[in-house]
Amino acid sequence: MDVIALGDPTDAQIEQWQAVVAAVWAHDRPGEPAPDLEQTRSRLLEPPTTSRNLMWAALDEGRMCAVACLRLPHDPDRSGEIDIQVLPGYRRRGIGTRLLATAADGLRAAGCKSVIVQAVAGTPAVPFLEARGFRCVLSLRAMLLRMDDIDPDRLAALVAAGPSGYRLTRWTGAVSDELAMELAMAKRAMADLSLAGPGGGSFRWDAVRVREMAEAVAARGDLLYTVAALYGPTSAPRIAGFTEVVVPSAAPERALQYDTAVVPEHRGRRLGIWLKAAMLQWLRTERPEVREIETDNADDNSHMLAVNEELGFRHQRDYLDYQADTADLPALPR
Ligand SMILES: CC(C)(COP(=O)(O)OP(=O)(O)OC[C@H]1O[C@@H](n2cnc3c(N)ncnc32)[C@H](O)[C@@H]1OP(=O)(O)O)[C@@H](O)C(=O)NCCC(=O)NCCS
C-alpha cells in the first residue's frame, strides 16, 4: 500500500478520488446524494481564500482505495479540517490511521495546533476518531424540508404575522455596504454556537468576513439568498435577525440552509419563524426547481429546532463535530 501526495491532482486523479467518495457515501450515508464530480473538483482545487488544501491518496496496485484532504488555514491559530475516506472493502487495515498520521505531519509542519473533523453519528468514523485522540465538541441534527410539503396558505399567514416594529428586506449575493457591519454584528449573535478553543472560539465576524463568505459561495457558482428583519430609521437601518440559504448551481434541487440568527435583545418575538417563512415564500416563486432544503442545528438549540419543526423540517441524521490537538494525533513511524 503506497500513500502519495497529490500536489496538483490531474483530471484522472480527481475522477478516481470521486469514485472513492461516491462509494463511501453510498455505504455510510445511504439515501443522501453524494457530491458530484464538479463539486469534488471545486472542493479540492478551490479552497476558501483563507486556507489551502493538502491531499493524499492510498493506492492498491495503482488504484485509489482511500483519500485524505487536509484544509490548512493560513492563520495557524485557527483549526485545520481533515476529511478521510476509505473504501468499505479496505477498512480496519490501518489505512485511515496512516492517512491521519500523514495529515498530522502536515498540521505540525504548518504550526497548526488543532484540527476538526465531521462524522456521521452511528458510522465507523465515531469509534475511529475516538480511538485516535479526538473528542466530540458539537452534535448537530440534520433536518430536511420537502418544498411539496409546504402549505402555501399557512406560509402566507406566517409571513403576514410579522411582529410590529420590524420590516423585511432581502438580497442575493454579498450584502450592501450599508448593511455589512450590521450583518456582521448579527452574525456575532451566533457566537454562543461557536466551538470553544482554538479555531472556533477565536473567529469574529466583521464586514470583511461577511463579504468573503458571500464571495466564496459565488466563486463556486452558487447563489446566496438572505432575508433580514430591519428596525430603526430607514436612513440608518439596524438588523434584528437574518436567515441565509444557498442554492448550489450543480444541484439546485437541494438548497442548503446557512446561518440564521436573531440578535439577543430581539429574541422571543417570532422573528426566526417570520424570517424563515419569508425565505421559503421567496424561494418557492424565485427558484421553483428547489425541491428540498437541508439544515443542520446544534442538538441543544431547542428554539431553532422548534422553528424548523413548525415549518415542516423532518429529522434526517445526526452529525458530530470532533476536535483534536495536533499534539495528540498519531505520528508516522520514522
Ligand atoms: C472512519 C474511517 C476513515 C476509518 O478508516 P479505517 O482505515 O477503517 O481505520 P483504521 O483501520 O486505521 O482503524 C483504526 C482504529 O479505529 C477504530 N475503528 C475503525 N473502524 C471501526 C469500526 N467500524 N468499529 C469499531 N472501531 C473502529 C478501531 O480502534 C481501529 O483499530 P483496530 O482496527 O486495531 O481495532 C473509515 O471507516 C471511513 O472511510 N469512513 C467513512 C468516511 C468518514 O466518515 N470519514 C470521516 C472521518 S475522518
Ligand as a Chemical Component Dictionary entry (heavy atoms), coordinates in Angstrom:
data_LIG
# 
_chem_comp.id                   LIG 
_chem_comp.type                 NON-POLYMER 
_chem_comp.pdbx_formal_charge   0 
_chem_comp.three_letter_code    LIG 
# 
loop_
_chem_comp_atom.comp_id 
_chem_comp_atom.atom_id 
_chem_comp_atom.alt_atom_id 
_chem_comp_atom.type_symbol 
_chem_comp_atom.charge 
_chem_comp_atom.model_Cartn_x 
_chem_comp_atom.model_Cartn_y 
_chem_comp_atom.model_Cartn_z 
_chem_comp_atom.pdbx_ordinal 
LIG C1  C1  C 0 -13.502 6.280  9.563  1  
LIG C2  C2  C 0 -12.612 5.598  8.519  2  
LIG C3  C3  C 0 -11.785 6.668  7.826  3  
LIG C4  C4  C 0 -11.662 4.615  9.269  4  
LIG O1  O1  O 0 -10.748 4.053  8.322  5  
LIG P1  P1  P 0 -10.018 2.650  8.583  6  
LIG O2  O2  O 0 -8.955  2.510  7.555  7  
LIG O3  O3  O 0 -11.025 1.565  8.685  8  
LIG O4  O4  O 0 -9.373  2.903  10.039 9  
LIG P2  P2  P 0 -8.218  2.057  10.765 10 
LIG O5  O5  O 0 -8.127  0.693  10.173 11 
LIG O6  O6  O 0 -6.978  2.878  10.764 12 
LIG O7  O7  O 0 -8.833  1.972  12.246 13 
LIG C5  C5  C 0 -8.156  2.451  13.377 14 
LIG C6  C6  C 0 -8.949  2.171  14.639 15 
LIG O8  O8  O 0 -10.175 2.902  14.611 16 
LIG C7  C7  C 0 -11.203 2.143  15.280 17 
LIG N1  N1  N 0 -12.219 1.734  14.297 18 
LIG C8  C8  C 0 -12.205 1.991  12.959 19 
LIG N2  N2  N 0 -13.340 1.490  12.388 20 
LIG C9  C9  C 0 -14.059 0.937  13.372 21 
LIG C10 C10 C 0 -15.313 0.261  13.418 22 
LIG N3  N3  N 0 -16.031 0.053  12.298 23 
LIG N4  N4  N 0 -15.763 -0.190 14.612 24 
LIG C11 C11 C 0 -15.042 -0.003 15.734 25 
LIG N5  N5  N 0 -13.827 0.617  15.758 26 
LIG C12 C12 C 0 -13.358 1.084  14.590 27 
LIG C13 C13 C 0 -10.503 0.908  15.816 28 
LIG O9  O9  O 0 -9.995  1.246  17.091 29 
LIG C14 C14 C 0 -9.378  0.750  14.803 30 
LIG O10 O10 O 0 -8.296  -0.003 15.311 31 
LIG P3  P3  P 0 -8.354  -1.641 15.222 32 
LIG O11 O11 O 0 -8.793  -1.997 13.828 33 
LIG O12 O12 O 0 -6.958  -2.035 15.531 34 
LIG O13 O13 O 0 -9.372  -2.062 16.262 35 
LIG C15 C15 C 0 -13.462 4.777  7.509  36 
LIG O14 O14 O 0 -14.361 3.947  8.217  37 
LIG C16 C16 C 0 -14.244 5.630  6.545  38 
LIG O15 O15 O 0 -13.757 5.950  5.461  39 
LIG N6  N6  N 0 -15.460 6.028  6.920  40 
LIG C17 C17 C 0 -16.309 6.881  6.051  41 
LIG C18 C18 C 0 -15.715 8.258  5.863  42 
LIG C19 C19 C 0 -15.791 9.103  7.111  43 
LIG O16 O16 O 0 -16.738 9.046  7.887  44 
LIG N7  N7  N 0 -14.817 9.995  7.285  45 
LIG C20 C20 C 0 -14.855 10.975 8.366  46 
LIG C21 C21 C 0 -13.898 10.639 9.448  47 
LIG S1  S1  S 0 -12.264 11.131 9.026  48 
# 
loop_
_chem_comp_bond.comp_id 
_chem_comp_bond.atom_id_1 
_chem_comp_bond.atom_id_2 
_chem_comp_bond.value_order 
_chem_comp_bond.pdbx_ordinal 
LIG C1  C2  SING 1  
LIG C2  C3  SING 2  
LIG C2  C4  SING 3  
LIG C2  C15 SING 4  
LIG C4  O1  SING 5  
LIG O1  P1  SING 6  
LIG P1  O2  DOUB 7  
LIG P1  O3  SING 8  
LIG P1  O4  SING 9  
LIG O4  P2  SING 10 
LIG P2  O5  DOUB 11 
LIG P2  O6  SING 12 
LIG P2  O7  SING 13 
LIG O7  C5  SING 14 
LIG C5  C6  SING 15 
LIG C6  O8  SING 16 
LIG C6  C14 SING 17 
LIG O8  C7  SING 18 
LIG C7  N1  SING 19 
LIG C7  C13 SING 20 
LIG N1  C8  SING 21 
LIG N1  C12 SING 22 
LIG C8  N2  DOUB 23 
LIG N2  C9  SING 24 
LIG C9  C10 SING 25 
LIG C9  C12 DOUB 26 
LIG C10 N3  SING 27 
LIG C10 N4  DOUB 28 
LIG N4  C11 SING 29 
LIG C11 N5  DOUB 30 
LIG N5  C12 SING 31 
LIG C13 O9  SING 32 
LIG C13 C14 SING 33 
LIG C14 O10 SING 34 
LIG O10 P3  SING 35 
LIG P3  O11 DOUB 36 
LIG P3  O12 SING 37 
LIG P3  O13 SING 38 
LIG C15 O14 SING 39 
LIG C15 C16 SING 40 
LIG C16 O15 DOUB 41 
LIG C16 N6  SING 42 
LIG N6  C17 SING 43 
LIG C17 C18 SING 44 
LIG C18 C19 SING 45 
LIG C19 O16 DOUB 46 
LIG C19 N7  SING 47 
LIG N7  C20 SING 48 
LIG C20 C21 SING 49 
LIG C21 S1  SING 50 
# 
